[in-house]
Amino acid sequence: MDADDVERIDGVHPVLRRVYAARGIRSAAELDTELGRLASPTALSGLDAAVQVLATAVTRGQRVLIVGDFDADGASSCAVAMLALQDMGAAAVDFLVPNRFEFGYGLSPEIVTEALKRRPAVIITVDNGVSSIDGVAAARDAGVRVVVTDHHLPPEHLPAADALVNPNLPGDAFPSKYLAGVGVIFYVLAALRQHLRDAGWFGSRPEPRMADYLDLVALGTVADVVPLDHNNRVLVEQGLRRIRAGRCRPGIRALLDIAGRSGDACTAGDLGFAVGPRLNAAGRLDDMAVGIQCLLSATVSDANRHAQRLEALNRRRQHIEAQMEAEAVAAVDDLSRSLDTGQGAPTAICVADPGWHQGVVGIVASRLKERFHRPVIAFAPVGNGELKGSGRSVGGLHLRDALEQVATRQPGLIRRFGGHAAAAGLSLDEALLTAFREHFQAVVDARLGDGALDGVCLTDGALAPADLTLEMARAIRHGGPWGQEFAEPRFDGVFEVVGARVVGERHLKLRLRPEGGREAVDAIAFRAVDAGWGEDLDGHVHAAYRLEVNTWRGRESLQLIVEQLQRAGV
């Protein structure tokens, strides 16, 4: 398919038509992000059972406890469930998030013990639970009904919950398999509201508008880096519109403000790279309850107070991350030298250090994956001789499936694992790290095809100098929302370097003149100093870049975000 197939999309710039065609868009309907385009919840398996349990709890005034996860999707999911159930008239709703350092992930028997102290009649899991066989059993043995809402890939055996809603369950007919955890609970609550409406429950009380929670749905969806299929793009775009109109939670606005981002022009990138990391810092270093309280804040002053604490945690996280990343890069370099294959880093990277922080290993794995273009698992000790690892993968390797293959071939090597194609987590005995590294390497070598580790940078082609404009950057900004598997446009071209200076110690601020053009444009290459570039950069370069609307003191200008850089002709 080429851009001619989308010519019938009126009012779209030819460059954007080309971009949409490359992402599989065939008609204007696939770009329609109005609420009416959302898939109906009726095809979600387990939905009716979940609605029955929750409707009984709401109408009979039963105590409901939400058990969340310690990332931004989990925090957003928890906030949506808290707010919507309260708005629907639930008399007693509370939340509990496992502290990753004490309880680990999910509805474990240990967290059920904590939950029972709150005396709930119903437990709802959000963004977790599909693997919690023992935890669900413990809750039900105690007489608590359990509704599991999750989006993670299910294991072979499922928990015996009173209701289990997950679009990725075998046989589920829901058309969008990429809902984040917050998307799943949003659909469950939308169906609950419809059920209560049909039952006349809202005759004497105000009926909540589900659209009021879409700012939180957008945040969780973007922050969890799920693919932005059409359904998710509708959810995200509708949430962004609420944020831009000033109709979002005070906590989201406070986090945007403290990150120096404009709520009035908020993009998916602002949620993913500014708000999400600050929420995640709470789960990584402290307690995600701080992040949830920020999202639940009803006043600006409360939201600002929580946002300031999250900002402090994020700065601490950045400091820890920088130190760990430097140590990890040195460890990979040492490993590469010891292997002496002449091919640089091994095809699969496993690194560990006794001083690393378990809450930050996922970020370090992501940084190493970007730097070396290899699947990476970074481990940190958690006590009692156990290592907790977080992995990130490259295209062509489904990380969770690779771990499952290791576990099948070597029973007992991995204690626990779970995740997705691009990211996964696991734990194992510290004494088994070397054995795991060898077996994981063998599985990766067998699964990766030719060229998977070449680090090829795919682009949307070249832009004519006449299209390097602020207007084009604005059109792209409004042409999304962009995100995972609906990538923001990336272009490439040859430029003359007119100026270069280091900013922030690691980044390179550039002036670039496009080949065949007369006017130079501003550009910035983040972490370029780490890659060996400096202020002596001159001549001509071949750059892969994105167009950004840069705002400074109320003035907008074009800026290129350079993602790949090499000497022209190389």
C-alpha positions as CSV (number, residue, x, y, z in Angstrom):
1,M,0.0,0.0,0.0
2,D,1.2,3.5,-0.7
3,A,0.0,7.1,-0.1
4,D,-2.3,6.9,-3.1
5,D,-4.5,4.5,-1.1
6,V,-5.3,7.2,1.4
7,E,-5.8,10.1,-1.1
8,R,-9.5,10.2,-0.2
9,I,-8.6,11.4,3.3
10,D,-9.5,15.1,2.8
11,G,-7.5,17.9,4.2
12,V,-4.4,15.8,5.1
13,H,-1.0,17.0,4.0
14,P,0.8,14.7,1.5
15,V,3.5,14.1,4.0
16,L,1.0,12.9,6.6
17,R,-0.8,10.8,4.0
18,R,2.5,9.0,3.4
19,V,3.1,8.5,7.1
20,Y,-0.4,7.1,7.6
21,A,-0.1,4.8,4.7
22,A,3.2,3.4,6.2
23,R,1.2,2.6,9.4
24,G,-1.5,0.7,7.6
25,I,-4.2,3.4,7.6
26,R,-6.5,2.7,4.7
27,S,-9.4,5.1,5.2
28,A,-10.5,8.3,7.1
29,A,-12.5,6.1,9.5
30,E,-9.3,4.7,11.0
31,L,-8.2,8.3,11.8
32,D,-11.6,9.1,13.5
33,T,-11.0,9.4,17.2
34,E,-14.5,10.4,18.3
35,L,-15.9,8.4,21.3
36,G,-18.5,6.7,19.0
37,R,-15.6,4.8,17.4
38,L,-14.8,2.9,20.6
39,A,-15.4,-0.9,20.5
40,S,-18.4,-2.1,22.4
41,P,-17.6,-3.8,25.8
42,T,-20.1,-6.6,25.2
43,A,-17.5,-8.9,23.6
44,L,-15.3,-8.9,26.7
45,S,-15.5,-12.4,28.2
46,G,-16.3,-12.4,32.0
47,L,-17.8,-9.0,31.8
48,D,-21.3,-10.0,32.9
49,A,-20.0,-11.9,35.9
50,A,-17.9,-8.9,36.9
51,V,-20.8,-6.5,36.6
52,Q,-23.0,-8.7,38.7
53,V,-20.5,-8.9,41.6
54,L,-19.8,-5.2,41.5
55,A,-23.4,-4.2,41.1
56,T,-24.3,-6.2,44.2
57,A,-21.5,-4.6,46.1
58,V,-22.6,-1.1,45.1
59,T,-26.3,-1.5,45.7
60,R,-25.8,-3.3,49.1
61,G,-23.2,-1.0,50.5
62,Q,-20.5,-3.7,50.7
63,R,-16.9,-2.9,51.3
64,V,-14.8,-3.0,48.1
65,L,-11.0,-3.1,48.0
66,I,-9.0,-2.4,44.8
67,V,-5.6,-4.1,44.6
68,G,-3.4,-2.3,42.1
69,D,0.1,-2.5,40.6
70,F,3.1,-0.3,41.3
71,D,3.5,1.4,37.9
72,A,1.7,4.3,36.2
73,D,-0.8,2.0,34.5
74,G,-1.6,0.4,37.9
75,A,-1.9,3.8,39.5
76,S,-4.2,5.2,36.8
77,S,-6.3,2.0,36.9
78,C,-6.6,2.3,40.7
79,A,-7.6,6.0,40.5
80,V,-10.3,5.3,37.8
81,A,-11.8,2.5,39.9
82,M,-11.8,4.5,43.1
83,L,-13.4,7.6,41.5
84,A,-16.0,5.8,39.3
85,L,-17.2,3.4,42.1
86,Q,-17.5,6.3,44.5
87,D,-19.4,8.4,41.8
88,M,-21.7,5.4,41.2
89,G,-22.6,5.3,44.9
90,A,-20.4,2.7,46.4
91,A,-20.4,3.3,50.2
92,A,-16.9,2.0,51.1
93,V,-14.1,1.9,48.5
94,D,-10.4,1.7,49.4
95,F,-7.2,0.7,47.6
96,L,-4.1,-1.4,48.4
97,V,-1.0,-1.5,46.3
98,P,1.7,-4.1,47.1
99,N,5.0,-2.5,48.0
100,R,7.4,-4.1,45.5
101,F,10.1,-4.4,48.2
102,E,7.9,-6.3,50.7
103,F,5.3,-8.2,48.7
104,G,6.3,-8.2,45.0
105,Y,3.9,-8.1,42.2
106,G,0.2,-9.0,42.1
107,L,-2.5,-10.5,44.4
108,S,-0.1,-12.8,46.4
109,P,-1.3,-14.7,49.5
110,E,0.8,-12.3,51.5
111,I,-1.0,-9.2,50.1
112,V,-4.4,-11.0,50.7
113,T,-3.4,-11.3,54.4
114,E,-2.9,-7.5,54.4
115,A,-6.2,-7.0,52.5
116,L,-8.2,-9.0,54.9
117,K,-7.4,-6.5,57.6
118,R,-9.6,-4.1,55.8
119,R,-12.5,-6.6,55.9
120,P,-13.6,-6.3,52.2
121,A,-16.5,-8.2,50.8
122,V,-15.1,-7.8,47.3
123,I,-11.5,-7.5,46.0
124,I,-11.0,-6.0,42.5
125,T,-7.6,-6.4,40.9
126,V,-6.5,-3.8,38.4
127,D,-3.6,-4.3,36.0
128,N,-2.8,-7.6,37.7
129,G,-4.3,-10.9,38.8
130,V,-4.4,-13.1,35.8
131,S,-1.5,-15.2,37.3
132,S,-2.5,-14.9,40.9
133,I,-3.8,-18.4,41.4
134,D,-2.8,-18.8,45.1
135,G,-3.8,-15.2,46.0
136,V,-7.2,-15.6,44.5
137,A,-7.7,-18.9,46.3
138,A,-6.7,-17.4,49.6
139,A,-9.1,-14.6,49.3
140,R,-12.0,-16.8,48.3
141,D,-11.2,-19.2,51.1
142,A,-11.7,-16.3,53.4
143,G,-15.1,-15.6,52.0
144,V,-14.1,-12.7,49.8
145,R,-15.4,-12.5,46.2
146,V,-12.7,-11.6,43.7
147,V,-13.0,-9.8,40.4
148,V,-9.8,-9.9,38.3
149,T,-9.3,-7.3,35.7
150,D,-6.0,-7.5,33.8
151,H,-4.4,-7.2,30.4
152,H,-1.2,-9.3,30.7
153,L,-0.8,-12.5,28.8
154,P,-2.4,-15.3,30.7
155,P,-0.6,-18.4,32.0
156,E,-1.7,-22.0,31.1
157,H,-3.8,-22.2,34.3
158,L,-6.1,-19.4,35.5
159,P,-7.1,-18.3,38.9
160,A,-10.6,-19.4,40.1
161,A,-11.9,-15.9,40.5
162,D,-15.6,-15.0,40.7
163,A,-15.0,-13.0,37.5
164,L,-12.0,-12.7,35.2
165,V,-11.9,-9.9,32.6
166,N,-8.9,-9.8,30.2
167,P,-9.1,-9.3,26.4
168,N,-6.1,-11.7,26.0
169,L,-7.9,-14.7,27.5
170,P,-8.3,-17.7,25.1
171,G,-11.5,-17.4,23.1
172,D,-12.1,-13.7,24.1
173,A,-13.7,-11.9,21.1
174,F,-13.0,-8.3,22.1
175,P,-11.5,-6.7,19.0
176,S,-8.7,-4.7,20.7
177,K,-6.2,-7.0,22.4
178,Y,-3.9,-4.1,23.4
179,L,-5.9,-2.5,26.2
180,A,-3.8,-1.4,29.1
181,G,-4.9,-2.3,32.6
182,V,-6.6,1.1,32.9
183,G,-8.5,0.4,29.6
184,V,-9.8,-2.9,30.9
185,I,-11.2,-1.5,34.2
186,F,-12.6,1.5,32.3
187,Y,-14.7,-0.9,30.1
188,V,-15.8,-2.9,33.2
189,L,-16.9,0.2,34.9
190,A,-18.7,1.5,31.8
191,A,-20.7,-1.8,31.7
192,L,-21.4,-1.5,35.4
193,R,-22.8,2.0,34.9
194,Q,-25.1,0.8,32.1
195,H,-26.3,-2.1,34.3
196,L,-27.0,0.3,37.2
197,R,-28.7,2.7,34.9
198,D,-31.0,0.0,33.5
199,A,-31.8,-1.1,37.1
200,G,-32.9,2.5,38.0
201,W,-30.1,3.0,40.5
202,F,-29.4,6.6,39.3
203,G,-33.0,7.7,39.8
204,S,-32.2,9.5,43.1
205,R,-28.5,10.2,42.6
206,P,-26.4,11.8,39.8
207,E,-25.1,9.4,37.1
208,P,-21.4,9.7,36.4
209,R,-20.1,10.5,33.0
210,M,-17.5,7.9,31.9
211,A,-15.8,10.5,29.8
212,D,-14.7,12.2,33.0
213,Y,-12.1,9.5,33.6
214,L,-10.6,9.5,30.1
215,D,-7.6,11.7,31.2
216,L,-6.6,8.9,33.5
217,V,-7.2,6.3,30.9
218,A,-5.0,8.2,28.4
219,L,-2.2,8.5,31.0
220,G,-2.2,4.8,31.9
221,T,-2.4,3.7,28.3
222,V,0.5,5.8,27.1
223,A,2.7,5.2,30.1
224,D,2.3,1.4,29.8
225,V,3.6,1.6,26.2
226,V,0.8,-0.7,24.8
227,P,0.3,-0.6,21.1
228,L,-1.9,2.3,20.0
229,D,-4.4,0.5,17.8
230,H,-7.4,2.4,16.7
231,N,-9.3,1.7,19.9
232,N,-6.5,2.9,22.1
233,R,-6.0,6.0,19.9
234,V,-9.6,6.9,20.6
235,L,-9.1,6.5,24.3
236,V,-5.9,8.5,24.3
237,E,-7.0,11.3,22.1
238,Q,-10.2,11.8,24.1
239,G,-8.2,11.9,27.3
240,L,-5.8,14.4,25.7
241,R,-8.7,16.7,24.7
242,R,-9.9,16.8,28.3
243,I,-6.4,17.7,29.5
244,R,-6.0,20.4,26.9
245,A,-9.4,21.9,27.8
246,G,-8.4,22.0,31.5
247,R,-10.9,19.3,32.5
248,C,-8.5,16.8,33.9
249,R,-7.6,15.7,37.4
250,P,-5.6,18.3,39.4
251,G,-2.9,15.7,39.9
252,I,-2.2,15.3,36.1
253,R,-2.1,19.1,35.7
254,A,0.3,19.4,38.7
255,L,2.6,16.7,37.3
256,L,2.6,18.4,33.9
257,D,3.4,21.8,35.5
258,I,6.2,20.5,37.6
259,A,7.8,18.9,34.5
260,G,7.5,22.2,32.6
261,R,5.0,20.8,30.1
262,S,2.0,22.7,28.9
263,G,-1.4,21.2,29.7
264,D,-3.0,23.3,27.0
265,A,-0.9,21.7,24.3
266,C,-0.5,18.3,26.0
267,T,0.6,15.4,23.7
268,A,0.9,11.7,24.3
269,G,4.7,12.2,24.5
270,D,4.1,14.5,27.5
271,L,2.2,11.8,29.3
272,G,4.8,9.1,28.4
273,F,8.0,11.1,29.1
274,A,7.0,13.6,31.8
275,V,4.0,12.4,33.8
276,G,4.5,8.7,33.6
277,P,8.1,8.6,34.9
278,R,7.2,10.8,37.9
279,L,4.4,8.4,38.9
280,N,6.6,5.4,38.3
281,A,9.3,6.9,40.5
282,A,7.0,6.3,43.5
283,G,6.6,2.7,42.7
284,R,10.3,2.2,42.0
285,L,11.7,3.9,45.1
286,D,9.0,4.2,47.7
287,D,5.2,3.5,47.6
288,M,2.9,3.9,44.7
289,A,0.2,5.1,47.1
290,V,1.9,8.5,46.8
291,G,1.2,8.5,43.0
292,I,-2.3,7.3,43.4
293,Q,-3.0,10.0,46.0
294,C,-1.7,12.6,43.6
295,L,-4.2,11.4,40.9
296,L,-7.0,11.3,43.4
297,S,-6.4,14.8,44.8
298,A,-9.5,16.9,44.5
299,T,-7.7,20.3,45.1
300,V,-4.8,22.0,43.4
301,S,-3.0,22.4,46.7
302,D,-3.1,18.7,47.5
303,A,-2.1,17.8,44.0
304,N,0.8,20.2,44.1
305,R,2.0,18.8,47.4
306,H,2.0,15.2,46.1
307,A,3.5,16.3,42.8
308,Q,6.4,17.9,44.6
309,R,7.1,14.6,46.5
310,L,7.0,12.7,43.2
311,E,9.4,15.2,41.6
312,A,11.8,14.6,44.5
313,L,11.6,10.9,44.1
314,N,12.1,11.2,40.3
315,R,15.2,13.3,40.8
316,R,16.5,10.6,43.2
317,R,15.7,8.0,40.6
318,Q,17.6,9.8,37.9
319,H,20.7,10.0,40.1
320,I,20.5,6.3,40.9
321,E,19.8,5.4,37.3
322,A,22.8,7.4,36.0
323,Q,25.2,5.6,38.4
324,M,23.8,2.2,37.6
325,E,23.8,2.8,33.9
326,A,27.5,3.8,33.9
327,E,28.3,0.6,35.9
328,A,26.2,-1.5,33.6
329,V,27.9,-0.2,30.4
330,A,31.3,-0.9,32.0
331,A,30.1,-4.4,32.8
332,V,29.0,-5.1,29.3
333,D,32.3,-3.7,27.9
334,D,34.2,-6.0,30.3
335,L,32.1,-9.0,29.2
336,S,32.6,-8.1,25.5
337,R,36.3,-8.1,26.0
338,S,36.3,-11.4,27.8
339,L,34.4,-13.1,25.0
340,D,36.8,-11.7,22.4
341,T,34.5,-12.6,19.5
342,G,35.2,-9.4,17.6
343,Q,31.4,-8.7,17.4
344,G,31.1,-6.4,20.4
345,A,28.5,-7.2,23.0
346,P,27.0,-10.7,23.3
347,T,23.7,-11.3,21.5
348,A,22.0,-11.4,24.8
349,I,23.1,-9.2,27.7
350,C,22.6,-10.2,31.4
351,V,24.1,-7.9,34.0
352,A,23.9,-7.8,37.8
353,D,25.5,-5.9,40.6
354,P,25.0,-6.4,44.4
355,G,24.6,-2.6,44.9
356,W,21.9,-2.0,42.3
357,H,18.4,-0.9,43.2
358,Q,15.7,-3.3,42.2
359,G,13.3,-0.5,41.4
360,V,15.5,0.9,38.7
361,V,16.8,-2.2,36.9
362,G,14.1,-1.9,34.3
363,I,15.2,1.5,33.2
364,V,18.8,0.4,33.1
365,A,17.8,-2.6,30.9
366,S,16.0,-0.2,28.6
367,R,19.0,2.1,28.3
368,L,21.4,-0.8,27.5
369,K,19.0,-2.1,24.9
370,E,19.0,1.3,23.2
371,R,22.8,1.6,23.4
372,F,23.8,-2.0,22.3
373,H,20.6,-3.0,20.4
374,R,20.5,-6.4,22.2
375,P,17.9,-8.0,24.4
376,V,18.9,-7.1,28.0
377,I,18.1,-8.4,31.5
378,A,19.4,-6.4,34.4
379,F,19.3,-8.0,37.9
380,A,19.4,-6.6,41.4
381,P,19.5,-8.5,44.7
382,V,16.3,-8.6,46.8
383,G,17.6,-10.6,49.8
384,N,17.8,-14.2,50.8
385,G,20.0,-15.1,47.9
386,E,17.3,-14.0,45.3
387,L,17.8,-11.8,42.2
388,K,15.0,-9.9,40.6
389,G,15.5,-9.1,36.9
390,S,13.8,-6.8,34.5
391,G,14.3,-7.3,30.7
392,R,13.8,-5.3,27.5
393,S,13.8,-6.9,24.1
394,V,14.5,-5.9,20.5
395,G,12.2,-6.5,17.5
396,G,12.1,-10.1,16.5
397,L,12.4,-11.6,20.0
398,H,9.3,-12.2,22.2
399,L,10.9,-11.9,25.6
400,R,8.3,-13.6,27.7
401,D,8.2,-16.5,25.3
402,A,12.0,-16.8,25.4
403,L,11.9,-16.9,29.2
404,E,9.2,-19.6,29.0
405,Q,11.4,-21.6,26.8
406,V,14.3,-21.3,29.3
407,A,12.0,-22.4,32.1
408,T,10.7,-25.4,30.2
409,R,14.1,-26.6,29.2
410,Q,15.6,-26.0,32.7
411,P,12.9,-26.6,35.4
412,G,13.8,-24.8,38.6
413,L,16.2,-22.4,37.0
414,I,13.7,-19.5,37.1
415,R,11.5,-19.0,40.2
416,R,8.9,-16.7,38.6
417,F,8.5,-14.8,35.3
418,G,5.9,-12.9,33.3
419,G,5.5,-10.0,30.9
420,H,5.1,-9.2,27.2
421,A,7.0,-9.4,23.9
422,A,9.0,-6.2,24.6
423,A,9.4,-6.3,28.4
424,A,9.4,-9.0,31.1
425,G,10.4,-9.6,34.7
426,L,11.7,-12.7,36.5
427,S,13.4,-13.8,39.7
428,L,16.0,-16.5,40.3
429,D,18.5,-17.7,42.8
430,E,21.7,-15.7,42.8
431,A,23.8,-18.8,42.5
432,L,22.1,-19.7,39.2
433,L,22.8,-16.4,37.4
434,T,25.7,-17.9,35.3
435,A,23.6,-20.9,34.3
436,F,20.7,-18.6,33.4
437,R,22.9,-16.4,31.3
438,E,24.1,-19.4,29.3
439,H,20.7,-20.9,28.7
440,F,19.1,-17.5,27.9
441,Q,21.9,-16.8,25.4
442,A,21.2,-20.2,23.7
443,V,17.5,-19.4,23.4
444,V,18.1,-15.9,22.0
445,D,20.7,-17.2,19.5
446,A,18.2,-19.8,18.3
447,R,15.2,-17.4,18.1
448,L,16.8,-14.3,16.6
449,G,16.8,-14.1,12.8
450,D,19.5,-12.6,10.6
451,G,19.7,-8.8,10.9
452,A,17.8,-8.6,14.2
453,L,20.7,-7.1,16.0
454,D,21.8,-4.7,13.3
455,G,20.1,-1.7,14.9
456,V,18.5,-0.6,11.6
457,C,16.8,2.8,12.0
458,L,13.6,2.9,10.0
459,T,12.3,6.2,8.9
460,D,9.5,7.8,6.9
461,G,12.0,8.9,4.3
462,A,13.3,12.4,3.5
463,L,11.6,15.7,3.9
464,A,12.0,18.4,1.3
465,P,13.6,21.6,2.8
466,A,10.3,23.4,2.2
467,D,8.6,21.0,4.6
468,L,11.0,21.7,7.4
469,T,8.6,24.2,8.9
470,L,6.8,25.0,12.2
471,E,3.5,24.4,10.4
472,M,4.6,20.9,9.5
473,A,5.6,20.2,13.1
474,R,2.2,21.4,14.3
475,A,0.4,19.3,11.7
476,I,2.3,16.2,12.9
477,R,1.7,17.0,16.6
478,H,-2.1,17.1,15.9
479,G,-2.0,14.1,13.5
480,G,-1.7,11.5,16.3
481,P,-1.9,10.5,19.0
482,W,1.5,8.8,18.3
483,G,2.9,6.0,20.4
484,Q,3.8,2.3,20.4
485,E,3.2,0.7,17.0
486,F,1.8,4.0,15.7
487,A,5.1,5.7,15.8
488,E,5.6,9.4,15.6
489,P,7.0,10.2,12.2
490,R,10.8,10.0,11.9
491,F,12.5,11.4,8.8
492,D,16.1,11.3,7.6
493,G,18.3,13.5,5.5
494,V,21.7,15.0,4.9
495,F,22.6,18.3,6.7
496,E,25.5,20.6,6.9
497,V,26.5,21.3,10.5
498,V,26.4,25.1,11.0
499,G,27.0,25.0,14.8
500,A,27.3,22.5,17.6
501,R,27.6,23.0,21.4
502,V,27.2,20.7,24.4
503,V,24.2,21.4,26.7
504,G,23.4,19.6,29.9
505,E,26.7,17.8,29.8
506,R,25.4,14.9,27.6
507,H,23.4,16.5,24.8
508,L,24.3,18.4,21.7
509,K,22.5,21.5,20.5
510,L,22.9,21.9,16.7
511,R,22.2,24.2,13.8
512,L,21.7,22.2,10.7
513,R,21.2,23.3,7.1
514,P,19.3,20.7,4.9
515,E,20.9,19.6,1.7
516,G,19.5,21.8,-1.0
517,G,18.1,24.3,1.4
518,R,19.3,27.8,2.4
519,E,18.0,28.2,6.0
520,A,19.5,26.3,8.9
521,V,17.2,24.9,11.6
522,D,17.6,24.3,15.3
523,A,18.1,20.7,16.5
524,I,19.1,18.8,19.6
525,A,20.6,15.3,19.9
526,F,20.0,13.9,23.3
527,R,22.8,11.8,24.8
528,A,25.0,12.5,21.7
529,V,28.0,13.1,23.9
530,D,27.7,9.5,25.3
531,A,27.9,8.3,21.6
532,G,31.2,10.2,21.1
533,W,29.9,13.4,19.4
534,G,31.0,16.8,20.6
535,E,31.4,20.5,19.7
536,D,34.0,19.7,17.1
537,L,31.3,18.2,14.9
538,D,31.3,19.8,11.5
539,G,30.9,19.0,7.8
540,H,27.9,17.0,6.6
541,V,25.9,14.5,8.6
542,H,23.1,12.0,7.9
543,A,20.5,12.4,10.6
544,A,17.3,10.6,11.5
545,Y,15.0,13.1,13.3
546,R,11.6,14.0,14.4
547,L,9.9,17.5,14.1
548,E,9.0,19.2,17.4
549,V,7.2,22.3,18.3
550,N,9.6,24.0,20.7
551,T,8.0,26.5,23.1
552,W,10.2,29.0,24.9
553,R,8.8,32.0,26.8
554,G,5.6,31.8,25.0
555,R,7.1,31.6,21.5
556,E,6.9,28.5,19.3
557,S,9.6,27.5,16.9
558,L,10.7,24.4,14.9
559,Q,13.2,22.1,16.5
560,L,14.5,18.8,15.1
561,I,14.9,15.9,17.7
562,V,17.9,14.0,16.3
563,E,17.7,10.3,17.1
564,Q,20.5,8.9,15.0
565,L,23.6,10.6,13.7
566,Q,26.4,9.6,11.4
567,R,28.8,11.2,9.0
568,A,27.3,11.7,5.6
569,G,28.4,9.0,3.1
570,V,29.1,6.4,5.8
